[in-house]
């Protein structure tokens, strides 16, 4: 790529020195790039299996087969739609962490919800999931749905803009007394992105986002409006929803819709956030933690892994 760029600069400067209009030259380069990329796509051979992916990764990582194998494993775990990130590890060995299910960066709103003190986390088996695009501070709004969940004998996860004051205190008391097992977390994102991510979770869990904007009220919420999942794990900073019961066709439809938004997005930041949403819905998230003996070696190796990943 560097050699090509140098050649374009050298030949371009010659053309400008000979009297060519620089803007015409720029437009010509843009057209040539599009044509060259299309031709390369025709010539390219897709990687059909893990072995081929490992070979590409190995070559791009300066013939380091360990890096190639690590990337192949990560891609096998999360699929083509998954997101793979590279971080600096804390030991000498490379590690691969794969997050199963949908994870978002919001932890429990009260440590009194914790039911696994040995790990400092909350684990809910086959919970109902209430999705609310509003702040919940009045417990009276929630009484009908809490009573229905208690009768069903299942735990409840509440994902809302916020749960505070009297509502949070009452949920904590109910949990500690064993009346109903509840956990509450803030919804991920802010503003329109929060609304979109709540809808993603609703699709994944076959639930409905309770929003006054579309005429749905918390007091009238029934069990049919709640999402469900096989398991939910919550700690101080993250929430993981595992095996949502959402319809596969609905999830794929949502993924297609987000992919279209990626095509239309103009900002790299927006594209990155949208791609993360696709990964959470359709693939997964894998983290490669690079191990090394010194900081210099760590940075050099991390750069090689990133190069191999982009390849």
N, C-alpha and C positions, 0 to 999 in steps of 0.2 A: 504493500500500500504506500509506503514511504517513497519507494523508487518511482511508482506511478505519479505520485503527487509532485515529486521533483521534476519529472519529465513534463508534466502539464505546465508547471511554472516556467520552466526553461523555454519551451516552445511558445507559450503564451506571451512571454516578454518579447520574444523575437517578433511575433506577429504585431504586437502593439508598437514596437520600435519601427516596424515597416509601415506604420500608418493605419492599422486596423482599429476600428472603434472598440474600446474596451468592453462596453455594454453588449455589443454584438458578439464579442468573443465569449463573454460570460454566458449569454443565452445559448450559444453553440455548445459550450462545455456542458451546460445543464441537460440539453437534448441528448448529447453523446452519452452522458452518465445513465440516463433512462434507458437508452438503447443497449448499452453495455450490460446493465443489470438484467434486462429481459433476456439477453443472449446467455448470460451466465446461469439464469434460472433454467433455461432449456438444457444446458450442458450438465447441470448439477445432478448428482445421484443421491437420493434420500437415504439416510441411515436406517436400515430396516431392522436391525437388532442391536442388542447391548454391546456385542463384540465390535461392530462398526463404530458405535458411539465412543467406545473406549479407545479405538485406534485414532479417531479424529482428536480426542482429548489428549492422548499421549503425544502426538506430533506437535500440537499447539503448546504443550507444556515442556518443550525442549526434550522430548523423548522420555519423559518421566511417566512410566507405565502405572505407577501407584496413583497418580493424579487422574489419569485416564479412567482407571477402574472405579475410582471414587465418584467421578462424574457420571459414569454409566450406571452405577448403583443408584445414585440420586435420581436420575431420569427414569429409571425403572420403577422407583417407588412412587414418584409424584406424577408421572405421565407427561405428555407434551404440553398440557395446559398448566402444569404446576410451576411454582416459583422456586428457584434455587438461589440461595444467597451464600456469600462467603464471609466468614468472620475469623478473627484471630482467636485461636484456641488458648487453653491455659496449661497444656501439657506438651509432651514431646511427640505424641502420636496424633495423626489426623483422625477426626471423628465425623460421623454423619448422623445428624439428628433429623428425624422425620416427624412432623406434626400430623397426626391422623385427625380427620374431621376439620371443622371450621374453627379457627382460633382468632380471637381479636384481643386487643390490648386494653382490657378493662377487667379489674379485679373486684372482689366482693366489697359491698358497701359497709359491712360490719363484720368484725372478726368473730362476733357471737354466732354467726351462721356456720362456723367451721365444725365439721363432724369427723374430720380426720386429724386430730391434734398432732399425731406423730409426723405428719407431712405439712401441717399448717394449711390444709386445703379443704375444699368442700367437694364431695362426690355425690351426685344424684343419679339414681338408677331409674330409667324409664320415666323421666319427669315430664309434666306438662310445662309448656313455655308460653308465658304471657308477654306479648310484644306491645309496648305502649309508646306512642310518639308524643309524650307529655311528661311533665313532672307530677309525681304522685306524692301528695302530702296529707290528703284526707283519707283515712282508713275506711270511712263509710262507703266510698266509691268502690272499694275492693271486696266488701263483705260478701256479696252474692257469689263471686267467683271463688273466694277462699272457702266458703261453705261447700260449694260443689266439688272442689279439689279434695277437701277433707273427707267427704263422703266416698269419693273414688279411691281414697287410700293411697294416692300417689304424691310424690314431692312436686314442688312448683318452683320454677326459675322465672324471675321477673326481670325483663330487660326493658328499661325505660330511660327517658332523658335524665331523670333523677328520681330517687325515692328518699324522702327526707321527713324530718319532724315526727309527728304522731304516727304516720304510716310506718316508717322504718322501725320505730320503737315497738309498735304493736306486733309487727312481723317477727321481730327478735324474740319477744315474750312468747308468742305462739310456738316458735321453733324450740325454744328452751324448755317449754312445758310439754312438748311432744304432741301438741294438738294438730299441727300440720308442719311438715318439713319444707321450709322455704329458704331460698337464697335470692338476693337482689344484686344486680350489677347495672352500671350505666351503659347505655347504648353506645356503640363505637362511632367515631366521627363527629362532625359538627354540621349544623345547618342542613343543606340539601343532601350532602354526602351521608349524614346520619339517617335521613329518611330512606335513602337508597339502600344502605346497608341493612336497615331493619327489614326492608322488603326482601333482600337477599336471604336473610335468616328465615323469614316467613316462608319463602319458597322452599328452602332446604328442610324445614320442619313441618310443612303443610299447615301453617298457622295463618292468622290474619293480623295485620298491624292495626291496633286500636288507635284511630286518629279522629279527632273531632273535625278535621278538615273534610273528611268523607262521611261525616254523620254518624260515626261509631262512638259510643260512650262506654266508659269503664263499668258503670253500674249495670249495663245491659249485656255484659260479656258472659258468654256461656262456654262450656267445655269444648264445643265445636269450633270456637274461635281460637282455641289454644293450639300451639304447635306441640310436637312431641319428638323425642330423640331417645336412642337406646341408653345414652349416658352423657352426663355433663361433668366436667372437672373445672373447678374454679380455684385459683390461688390469689395472692395479693395483687398481682399485676395482669393476669391473663384469664380468659375464659375459653374453654374448648368444648364445642358441641360435637359429639361423636354419633355417627349413624342417624342423621335426621330421617324422619319417615316421609319426606317429601316425594312427590311423583317424579320419576326420572325424566319424563317428557317435559314437565314443567321446569325442572332444573335446567335442562338443555335449552329450552326456550329462553330462559332468563340469561343464560350464558351467551346465546346468539345475540340477544339484545345488547348486552354489555360490549360484546365484540364490535358491534356496529358503532357504539359510542366511542370505542378506541379508534376506529377508522376516522371518525368525524372530529376527534379531539385535536386541538392545535398545540396544547402545552404538553411538554414532556412529563411534567409532574402529574397532570391529569391522566395521561396514558399509563403511567406507572401505577397510580392508585386503582385505575380501572382493571389493569392486568392482575393486580393483587386480588381484586374481587373475583375475577374469573378463576384464579387459582384456588381460592377458598371454596368456591362452589363446585368446580369440576375436577380439580387435581389435588393439590396439597402443597405443603411448604416444606422444603428440605433445607437444612442449614449445614454447610460444610465448615467444620472448625479446623483450621490449619494449625498443626503442631510444629514446633521447631525449638532448637536449643537456645538461640539468641534472637534479639529483636530484629537485627539486620536480616538474618536468615528467614525469620517469620515474614517480614515485609516482601522480600524477594519471592518467597514461595507463594504467598497470597496473590501477588501480581501474576504469577504463572498460572495459578488455578483460575483466576478471573479471565485470563486470556483464553485458556482452554474451554472455559464455560461459554464464552462468547462465540467461540468457534463452533 
